[in-house]
């Protein structure tokens, strides 16, 4: 559970840091962060289901 909390905290920090970039970089990085968040969610759910 601590791993998930750390991952979420780092993603939130990344979202905060994105506001200092220009608009095109923001869109690209937000899409990438959403993909990472989705992947982590699927990985977490998969690991909990198969435990």
CHARMM-style PDB file with segment names, atoms N, HN, CA, C and O in Angstrom:
ATOM      1  N   UNK     1       0.822  -1.190   0.000  1.00  0.00      PROA
ATOM      2  CA  UNK     1       0.000   0.000   0.000  1.00  0.00      PROA
ATOM      3  C   UNK     1       0.872   1.262   0.000  1.00  0.00      PROA
ATOM      4  O   UNK     1       0.512   2.276  -0.597  1.00  0.00      PROA
ATOM      5  N   UNK     2       2.007   1.185   0.668  1.00  0.00      PROA
ATOM      6  HN  UNK     2       2.299   0.361   1.154  1.00  0.00      PROA
ATOM      7  CA  UNK     2       2.916   2.318   0.712  1.00  0.00      PROA
ATOM      8  C   UNK     2       3.446   2.644  -0.677  1.00  0.00      PROA
ATOM      9  O   UNK     2       3.647   3.811  -1.013  1.00  0.00      PROA
ATOM     10  N   UNK     3       3.673   1.603  -1.489  1.00  0.00      PROA
ATOM     11  HN  UNK     3       3.510   0.655  -1.216  1.00  0.00      PROA
ATOM     12  CA  UNK     3       4.156   1.823  -2.856  1.00  0.00      PROA
ATOM     13  C   UNK     3       3.156   2.645  -3.657  1.00  0.00      PROA
ATOM     14  O   UNK     3       3.534   3.558  -4.390  1.00  0.00      PROA
ATOM     15  N   UNK     4       1.889   2.315  -3.512  1.00  0.00      PROA
ATOM     16  HN  UNK     4       1.582   1.573  -2.916  1.00  0.00      PROA
ATOM     17  CA  UNK     4       0.843   3.038  -4.238  1.00  0.00      PROA
ATOM     18  C   UNK     4       0.784   4.492  -3.774  1.00  0.00      PROA
ATOM     19  O   UNK     4       0.624   5.400  -4.589  1.00  0.00      PROA
ATOM     20  N   UNK     5       0.911   4.710  -2.472  1.00  0.00      PROA
ATOM     21  HN  UNK     5       1.041   3.972  -1.810  1.00  0.00      PROA
ATOM     22  CA  UNK     5       0.878   6.078  -1.942  1.00  0.00      PROA
ATOM     23  C   UNK     5       2.050   6.897  -2.486  1.00  0.00      PROA
ATOM     24  O   UNK     5       1.882   8.070  -2.817  1.00  0.00      PROA
ATOM     25  N   UNK     6       3.224   6.293  -2.580  1.00  0.00      PROA
ATOM     26  HN  UNK     6       3.360   5.339  -2.311  1.00  0.00      PROA
ATOM     27  CA  UNK     6       4.390   6.990  -3.114  1.00  0.00      PROA
ATOM     28  C   UNK     6       4.192   7.308  -4.591  1.00  0.00      PROA
ATOM     29  O   UNK     6       4.519   8.410  -5.033  1.00  0.00      PROA
ATOM     30  N   UNK     7       3.666   6.370  -5.351  1.00  0.00      PROA
ATOM     31  HN  UNK     7       3.399   5.476  -4.992  1.00  0.00      PROA
ATOM     32  CA  UNK     7       3.427   6.590  -6.778  1.00  0.00      PROA
ATOM     33  C   UNK     7       2.426   7.725  -6.980  1.00  0.00      PROA
ATOM     34  O   UNK     7       2.626   8.592  -7.831  1.00  0.00      PROA
ATOM     35  N   UNK     8       1.359   7.716  -6.202  1.00  0.00      PROA
ATOM     36  HN  UNK     8       1.196   7.012  -5.511  1.00  0.00      PROA
ATOM     37  CA  UNK     8       0.343   8.766  -6.322  1.00  0.00      PROA
ATOM     38  C   UNK     8       0.925  10.127  -5.935  1.00  0.00      PROA
ATOM     39  O   UNK     8       0.635  11.132  -6.584  1.00  0.00      PROA
ATOM     40  N   UNK     9       1.744  10.163  -4.884  1.00  0.00      PROA
ATOM     41  HN  UNK     9       1.980   9.347  -4.357  1.00  0.00      PROA
ATOM     42  CA  UNK     9       2.361  11.419  -4.467  1.00  0.00      PROA
ATOM     43  C   UNK     9       3.287  11.959  -5.555  1.00  0.00      PROA
ATOM     44  O   UNK     9       3.298  13.162  -5.815  1.00  0.00      PROA
ATOM     45  N   UNK    10       4.060  11.085  -6.191  1.00  0.00      PROA
ATOM     46  HN  UNK    10       4.051  10.108  -5.980  1.00  0.00      PROA
ATOM     47  CA  UNK    10       4.947  11.524  -7.263  1.00  0.00      PROA
ATOM     48  C   UNK    10       4.161  12.011  -8.478  1.00  0.00      PROA
ATOM     49  O   UNK    10       4.557  12.986  -9.117  1.00  0.00      PROA
ATOM     50  N   UNK    11       3.061  11.350  -8.802  1.00  0.00      PROA
ATOM     51  HN  UNK    11       2.739  10.557  -8.283  1.00  0.00      PROA
ATOM     52  CA  UNK    11       2.228  11.801  -9.913  1.00  0.00      PROA
ATOM     53  C   UNK    11       1.598  13.163  -9.619  1.00  0.00      PROA
ATOM     54  O   UNK    11       1.513  14.012 -10.506  1.00  0.00      PROA
ATOM     55  N   UNK    12       1.161  13.374  -8.385  1.00  0.00      PROA
ATOM     56  HN  UNK    12       1.230  12.685  -7.663  1.00  0.00      PROA
ATOM     57  CA  UNK    12       0.605  14.677  -8.016  1.00  0.00      PROA
ATOM     58  C   UNK    12       1.671  15.765  -8.095  1.00  0.00      PROA
ATOM     59  O   UNK    12       1.397  16.877  -8.545  1.00  0.00      PROA
ATOM     60  N   UNK    13       2.875  15.445  -7.660  1.00  0.00      PROA
ATOM     61  HN  UNK    13       3.097  14.541  -7.294  1.00  0.00      PROA
ATOM     62  CA  UNK    13       3.978  16.397  -7.769  1.00  0.00      PROA
ATOM     63  C   UNK    13       4.258  16.734  -9.236  1.00  0.00      PROA
ATOM     64  O   UNK    13       4.533  17.886  -9.571  1.00  0.00      PROA
ATOM     65  N   UNK    14       4.185  15.734 -10.096  1.00  0.00      PROA
ATOM     66  HN  UNK    14       3.961  14.798  -9.824  1.00  0.00      PROA
ATOM     67  CA  UNK    14       4.399  15.964 -11.530  1.00  0.00      PROA
ATOM     68  C   UNK    14       3.296  16.857 -12.100  1.00  0.00      PROA
ATOM     69  O   UNK    14       3.581  17.742 -12.907  1.00  0.00      PROA
ATOM     70  N   UNK    15       2.034  16.639 -11.693  1.00  0.00      PROA
ATOM     71  HN  UNK    15       1.803  15.920 -11.037  1.00  0.00      PROA
ATOM     72  CA  UNK    15       0.947  17.491 -12.172  1.00  0.00      PROA
ATOM     73  C   UNK    15       1.146  18.934 -11.727  1.00  0.00      PROA
ATOM     74  O   UNK    15       0.837  19.863 -12.474  1.00  0.00      PROA
ATOM     75  N   UNK    16       1.660  19.128 -10.511  1.00  0.00      PROA
ATOM     76  HN  UNK    16       1.911  18.374  -9.904  1.00  0.00      PROA
ATOM     77  CA  UNK    16       1.924  20.483 -10.026  1.00  0.00      PROA
ATOM     78  C   UNK    16       3.050  21.127 -10.831  1.00  0.00      PROA
ATOM     79  O   UNK    16       2.980  22.311 -11.160  1.00  0.00      PROA
ATOM     80  N   UNK    17       4.084  20.351 -11.149  1.00  0.00      PROA
ATOM     81  HN  UNK    17       4.141  19.389 -10.883  1.00  0.00      PROA
ATOM     82  CA  UNK    17       5.222  20.889 -11.893  1.00  0.00      PROA
ATOM     83  C   UNK    17       4.853  21.225 -13.339  1.00  0.00      PROA
ATOM     84  O   UNK    17       5.477  22.096 -13.946  1.00  0.00      PROA
ATOM     85  N   UNK    18       3.855  20.549 -13.895  1.00  0.00      PROA
ATOM     86  HN  UNK    18       3.349  19.841 -13.402  1.00  0.00      PROA
ATOM     87  CA  UNK    18       3.461  20.753 -15.285  1.00  0.00      PROA
ATOM     88  C   UNK    18       2.954  22.179 -15.526  1.00  0.00      PROA
ATOM     89  O   UNK    18       3.099  22.701 -16.632  1.00  0.00      PROA
ATOM     90  N   UNK    19       2.374  22.804 -14.530  1.00  0.00      PROA
ATOM     91  HN  UNK    19       2.256  22.380 -13.632  1.00  0.00      PROA
ATOM     92  CA  UNK    19       1.795  24.135 -14.750  1.00  0.00      PROA
ATOM     93  C   UNK    19       2.845  25.186 -15.097  1.00  0.00      PROA
ATOM     94  O   UNK    19       2.494  26.275 -15.551  1.00  0.00      PROA
ATOM     95  N   UNK    20       4.125  24.883 -14.893  1.00  0.00      PROA
ATOM     96  HN  UNK    20       4.410  23.998 -14.524  1.00  0.00      PROA
ATOM     97  CA  UNK    20       5.176  25.826 -15.232  1.00  0.00      PROA
ATOM     98  C   UNK    20       5.711  25.638 -16.648  1.00  0.00      PROA
ATOM     99  O   UNK    20       6.609  26.369 -17.067  1.00  0.00      PROA
ATOM    100  N   UNK    21       5.173  24.667 -17.395  1.00  0.00      PROA
ATOM    101  HN  UNK    21       4.444  24.073 -17.054  1.00  0.00      PROA
ATOM    102  CA  UNK    21       5.611  24.429 -18.770  1.00  0.00      PROA
ATOM    103  C   UNK    21       4.681  25.160 -19.736  1.00  0.00      PROA
ATOM    104  O   UNK    21       3.618  25.644 -19.349  1.00  0.00      PROA
ATOM    105  N   UNK    22       5.103  25.230 -21.001  1.00  0.00      PROA
ATOM    106  HN  UNK    22       5.967  24.836 -21.315  1.00  0.00      PROA
ATOM    107  CA  UNK    22       4.202  25.874 -21.969  1.00  0.00      PROA
ATOM    108  C   UNK    22       3.065  24.915 -22.337  1.00  0.00      PROA
ATOM    109  O   UNK    22       3.078  23.746 -21.953  1.00  0.00      PROA
ATOM    110  N   UNK    23       2.095  25.420 -23.078  1.00  0.00      PROA
ATOM    111  HN  UNK    23       2.084  26.370 -23.391  1.00  0.00      PROA
ATOM    112  CA  UNK    23       0.844  24.694 -23.282  1.00  0.00      PROA
ATOM    113  C   UNK    23       1.019  23.378 -24.048  1.00  0.00      PROA
ATOM    114  O   UNK    23       0.393  22.380 -23.691  1.00  0.00      PROA
ATOM    115  N   UNK    24       1.846  23.354 -25.079  1.00  0.00      PROA
ATOM    116  HN  UNK    24       2.355  24.164 -25.369  1.00  0.00      PROA
ATOM    117  CA  UNK    24       2.009  22.118 -25.840  1.00  0.00      PROA
ATOM    118  C   UNK    24       2.737  21.056 -25.013  1.00  0.00      PROA
ATOM    119  O   UNK    24       2.412  19.872 -25.095  1.00  0.00      PROA
ATOM    120  N   UNK    25       3.713  21.478 -24.224  1.00  0.00      PROA
ATOM    121  HN  UNK    25       3.977  22.440 -24.158  1.00  0.00      PROA
ATOM    122  CA  UNK    25       4.397  20.529 -23.354  1.00  0.00      PROA
ATOM    123  C   UNK    25       3.449  20.016 -22.277  1.00  0.00      PROA
ATOM    124  O   UNK    25       3.507  18.846 -21.898  1.00  0.00      PROA
ATOM    125  N   UNK    26       2.578  20.889 -21.787  1.00  0.00      PROA
ATOM    126  HN  UNK    26       2.530  21.839 -22.095  1.00  0.00      PROA
ATOM    127  CA  UNK    26       1.612  20.473 -20.764  1.00  0.00      PROA
ATOM    128  C   UNK    26       0.717  19.356 -21.290  1.00  0.00      PROA
ATOM    129  O   UNK    26       0.524  18.343 -20.619  1.00  0.00      PROA
ATOM    130  N   UNK    27       0.174  19.540 -22.485  1.00  0.00      PROA
ATOM    131  HN  UNK    27       0.331  20.364 -23.031  1.00  0.00      PROA
ATOM    132  CA  UNK    27      -0.730  18.536 -23.052  1.00  0.00      PROA
ATOM    133  C   UNK    27      -0.027  17.200 -23.225  1.00  0.00      PROA
ATOM    134  O   UNK    27      -0.590  16.153 -22.905  1.00  0.00      PROA
ATOM    135  N   UNK    28       1.203  17.231 -23.729  1.00  0.00      PROA
ATOM    136  HN  UNK    28       1.660  18.082 -23.989  1.00  0.00      PROA
ATOM    137  CA  UNK    28       1.952  16.000 -23.951  1.00  0.00      PROA
ATOM    138  C   UNK    28       2.234  15.290 -22.637  1.00  0.00      PROA
ATOM    139  O   UNK    28       2.031  14.080 -22.529  1.00  0.00      PROA
ATOM    140  N   UNK    29       2.695  16.024 -21.650  1.00  0.00      PROA
ATOM    141  HN  UNK    29       2.859  17.006 -21.738  1.00  0.00      PROA
ATOM    142  CA  UNK    29       3.065  15.401 -20.381  1.00  0.00      PROA
ATOM    143  C   UNK    29       1.833  14.931 -19.614  1.00  0.00      PROA
ATOM    144  O   UNK    29       1.885  13.896 -18.949  1.00  0.00      PROA
ATOM    145  N   UNK    30       0.738  15.660 -19.691  1.00  0.00      PROA
ATOM    146  HN  UNK    30       0.696  16.501 -20.231  1.00  0.00      PROA
ATOM    147  CA  UNK    30      -0.481  15.218 -19.009  1.00  0.00      PROA
ATOM    148  C   UNK    30      -0.992  13.922 -19.622  1.00  0.00      PROA
ATOM    149  O   UNK    30      -1.426  13.029 -18.893  1.00  0.00      PROA
ATOM    150  N   UNK    31      -0.950  13.800 -20.940  1.00  0.00      PROA
ATOM    151  HN  UNK    31      -0.598  14.525 -21.532  1.00  0.00      PROA
ATOM    152  CA  UNK    31      -1.352  12.544 -21.582  1.00  0.00      PROA
ATOM    153  C   UNK    31      -0.459  11.399 -21.115  1.00  0.00      PROA
ATOM    154  O   UNK    31      -0.946  10.310 -20.812  1.00  0.00      PROA
ATOM    155  N   UNK    32       0.835  11.645 -21.058  1.00  0.00      PROA
ATOM    156  HN  UNK    32       1.231  12.529 -21.304  1.00  0.00      PROA
ATOM    157  CA  UNK    32       1.774  10.622 -20.610  1.00  0.00      PROA
ATOM    158  C   UNK    32       1.521  10.247 -19.149  1.00  0.00      PROA
ATOM    159  O   UNK    32       1.556   9.066 -18.805  1.00  0.00      PROA
ATOM    160  N   UNK    33       1.268  11.227 -18.293  1.00  0.00      PROA
ATOM    161  HN  UNK    33       1.240  12.187 -18.572  1.00  0.00      PROA
ATOM    162  CA  UNK    33       0.994  10.945 -16.886  1.00  0.00      PROA
ATOM    163  C   UNK    33      -0.306  10.154 -16.718  1.00  0.00      PROA
ATOM    164  O   UNK    33      -0.390   9.279 -15.856  1.00  0.00      PROA
ATOM    165  N   UNK    34      -1.304  10.454 -17.526  1.00  0.00      PROA
ATOM    166  HN  UNK    34      -1.235  11.166 -18.226  1.00  0.00      PROA
ATOM    167  CA  UNK    34      -2.552   9.695 -17.449  1.00  0.00      PROA
ATOM    168  C   UNK    34      -2.349   8.245 -17.882  1.00  0.00      PROA
ATOM    169  O   UNK    34      -2.939   7.331 -17.305  1.00  0.00      PROA
ATOM    170  N   UNK    35      -1.513   8.038 -18.899  1.00  0.00      PROA
ATOM    171  HN  UNK    35      -1.034   8.780 -19.368  1.00  0.00      PROA
ATOM    172  CA  UNK    35      -1.198   6.676 -19.326  1.00  0.00      PROA
ATOM    173  C   UNK    35      -0.465   5.930 -18.214  1.00  0.00      PROA
ATOM    174  O   UNK    35      -0.760   4.767 -17.939  1.00  0.00      PROA
ATOM    175  N   UNK    36       0.484   6.603 -17.582  1.00  0.00      PROA
ATOM    176  HN  UNK    36       0.723   7.547 -17.806  1.00  0.00      PROA
ATOM    177  CA  UNK    36       1.227   5.987 -16.475  1.00  0.00      PROA
ATOM    178  C   UNK    36       0.292   5.664 -15.318  1.00  0.00      PROA
ATOM    179  O   UNK    36       0.371   4.583 -14.736  1.00  0.00      PROA
ATOM    180  N   UNK    37      -0.593   6.601 -14.983  1.00  0.00      PROA
ATOM    181  HN  UNK    37      -0.657   7.480 -15.455  1.00  0.00      PROA
ATOM    182  CA  UNK    37      -1.545   6.376 -13.897  1.00  0.00      PROA
ATOM    183  C   UNK    37      -2.473   5.197 -14.208  1.00  0.00      PROA
ATOM    184  O   UNK    37      -2.754   4.378 -13.333  1.00  0.00      PROA
ATOM    185  N   UNK    38      -2.942   5.115 -15.441  1.00  0.00      PROA
ATOM    186  HN  UNK    38      -2.714   5.780 -16.151  1.00  0.00      PROA
ATOM    187  CA  UNK    38      -3.779   3.988 -15.845  1.00  0.00      PROA
ATOM    188  C   UNK    38      -3.030   2.666 -15.768  1.00  0.00      PROA
ATOM    189  O   UNK    38      -3.579   1.658 -15.323  1.00  0.00      PROA
ATOM    190  N   UNK    39      -1.775   2.673 -16.203  1.00  0.00      PROA
ATOM    191  HN  UNK    39      -1.329   3.491 -16.565  1.00  0.00      PROA
ATOM    192  CA  UNK    39      -0.967   1.451 -16.145  1.00  0.00      PROA
ATOM    193  C   UNK    39      -0.722   1.005 -14.720  1.00  0.00      PROA
ATOM    194  O   UNK    39      -0.800  -0.185 -14.413  1.00  0.00      PROA
ATOM    195  N   UNK    40      -0.427   1.955 -13.849  1.00  0.00      PROA
ATOM    196  HN  UNK    40      -0.364   2.921 -14.098  1.00  0.00      PROA
ATOM    197  CA  UNK    40      -0.208   1.621 -12.440  1.00  0.00      PROA
ATOM    198  C   UNK    40      -1.489   1.078 -11.812  1.00  0.00      PROA
ATOM    199  O   UNK    40      -1.451   0.134 -11.023  1.00  0.00      PROA
ATOM    200  N   UNK    41      -2.613   1.674 -12.164  1.00  0.00      PROA
ATOM    201  HN  UNK    41      -2.644   2.441 -12.805  1.00  0.00      PROA
ATOM    202  CA  UNK    41      -3.893   1.204 -11.631  1.00  0.00      PROA
ATOM    203  C   UNK    41      -4.167  -0.226 -12.073  1.00  0.00      PROA
ATOM    204  O   UNK    41      -4.557  -1.064 -11.259  1.00  0.00      PROA
ATOM    205  N   UNK    42      -3.967  -0.510 -13.353  1.00  0.00      PROA
ATOM    206  HN  UNK    42      -3.650   0.171 -14.013  1.00  0.00      PROA
ATOM    207  CA  UNK    42      -4.178  -1.871 -13.845  1.00  0.00      PROA
ATOM    208  C   UNK    42      -3.215  -2.861 -13.193  1.00  0.00      PROA
ATOM    209  O   UNK    42      -3.612  -3.971 -12.836  1.00  0.00      PROA
ATOM    210  N   UNK    43      -1.972  -2.470 -13.038  1.00  0.00      PROA
ATOM    211  HN  UNK    43      -1.649  -1.568 -13.328  1.00  0.00      PROA
ATOM    212  CA  UNK    43      -0.985  -3.326 -12.394  1.00  0.00      PROA
ATOM    213  C   UNK    43      -1.374  -3.605 -10.943  1.00  0.00      PROA
ATOM    214  O   UNK    43      -1.283  -4.744 -10.484  1.00  0.00      PROA
ATOM    215  N   UNK    44      -1.803  -2.584 -10.230  1.00  0.00      PROA
ATOM    216  HN  UNK    44      -1.877  -1.660 -10.603  1.00  0.00      PROA
ATOM    217  CA  UNK    44      -2.211  -2.754  -8.838  1.00  0.00      PROA
ATOM    218  C   UNK    44      -3.429  -3.660  -8.733  1.00  0.00      PROA
ATOM    219  O   UNK    44      -3.460  -4.565  -7.899  1.00  0.00      PROA
ATOM    220  N   UNK    45      -4.427  -3.426  -9.570  1.00  0.00      PROA
ATOM    221  HN  UNK    45      -4.402  -2.691 -10.247  1.00  0.00      PROA
ATOM    222  CA  UNK    45      -5.631  -4.256  -9.529  1.00  0.00      PROA
ATOM    223  C   UNK    45      -5.313  -5.704  -9.895  1.00  0.00      PROA
ATOM    224  O   UNK    45      -5.833  -6.639  -9.286  1.00  0.00      PROA
ATOM    225  N   UNK    46      -4.454  -5.874 -10.895  1.00  0.00      PROA
ATOM    226  HN  UNK    46      -4.031  -5.115 -11.390  1.00  0.00      PROA
ATOM    227  CA  UNK    46      -4.059  -7.234 -11.290  1.00  0.00      PROA
ATOM    228  C   UNK    46      -3.316  -7.953 -10.188  1.00  0.00      PROA
ATOM    229  O   UNK    46      -3.552  -9.136  -9.944  1.00  0.00      PROA
ATOM    230  N   UNK    47      -2.418  -7.248  -9.519  1.00  0.00      PROA
ATOM    231  HN  UNK    47      -2.226  -6.287  -9.717  1.00  0.00      PROA
ATOM    232  CA  UNK    47      -1.664  -7.894  -8.445  1.00  0.00      PROA
ATOM    233  C   UNK    47      -2.562  -8.242  -7.260  1.00  0.00      PROA
ATOM    234  O   UNK    47      -2.353  -9.259  -6.599  1.00  0.00      PROA
ATOM    235  N   UNK    48      -3.550  -7.410  -6.994  1.00  0.00      PROA
ATOM    236  HN  UNK    48      -3.720  -6.584  -7.532  1.00  0.00      PROA
ATOM    237  CA  UNK    48      -4.475  -7.705  -5.888  1.00  0.00      PROA
ATOM    238  C   UNK    48      -5.408  -8.865  -6.236  1.00  0.00      PROA
ATOM    239  O   UNK    48      -5.749  -9.670  -5.369  1.00  0.00      PROA
ATOM    240  N   UNK    49      -5.816  -8.952  -7.492  1.00  0.00      PROA
ATOM    241  HN  UNK    49      -5.539  -8.298  -8.197  1.00  0.00      PROA
ATOM    242  CA  UNK    49      -6.710 -10.041  -7.880  1.00  0.00      PROA
ATOM    243  C   UNK    49      -6.013 -11.389  -7.883  1.00  0.00      PROA
ATOM    244  O   UNK    49      -6.625 -12.402  -7.545  1.00  0.00      PROA
ATOM    245  N   UNK    50      -4.741 -11.416  -8.260  1.00  0.00      PROA
ATOM    246  HN  UNK    50      -4.244 -10.593  -8.535  1.00  0.00      PROA
ATOM    247  CA  UNK    50      -4.040 -12.693  -8.373  1.00  0.00      PROA
ATOM    248  C   UNK    50      -3.248 -13.046  -7.123  1.00  0.00      PROA
ATOM    249  O   UNK    50      -2.485 -14.012  -7.127  1.00  0.00      PROA
ATOM    250  N   UNK    51      -3.416 -12.288  -6.071  1.00  0.00      PROA
ATOM    251  HN  UNK    51      -4.036 -11.503  -6.068  1.00  0.00      PROA
ATOM    252  CA  UNK    51      -2.709 -12.604  -4.833  1.00  0.00      PROA
ATOM    253  C   UNK    51      -3.366 -13.723  -4.104  1.00  0.00      PROA
ATOM    254  OT1 UNK    51      -2.901 -14.121  -3.036  1.00  0.00      PROA
TER     255      UNK     51
END
